[in-house]
Amino acid sequence: MSSTGGGQKPKPSGQRRPEGEEPNGEGGPDDALVLIAAAATELAKLAQRHKFDVLDHLLAMTRLEADEQLRARSRRKLS
C-alpha cells in the first residue's frame, strides 16, 4: 500500500492575505465573533439546564468577551 502525501502539511508560503480578505466559504473576524457569541449563548443554556454552574459562568464570560471584541472592532472601523 502506498502513501500519498505522507501526512505532511503544506508549508506556509509566507504570504498573508490583506485584512478583511477571506477565502471563499469563510467569514471574516466579525462573523467569527458573532458565531462564537451565539454558540456560547446556546451552550450556556445547556449548561444551566444540567446545573453545570462553572461551565455556565465560563460560557457567559466567553459571550461577553466576544461581544466586547466585536464592539472594539466596530469602534476601530469608525475611526
Secondary structure, DSSP 4 states (H G I P E B T S, - for coil): ---SSTTPPPPP-S--PPTT---TT---HHHHHHHHHHHHHHHHHHHHHTT-HHHHHHHHHHHHHHHHHHHHHHHHHH-
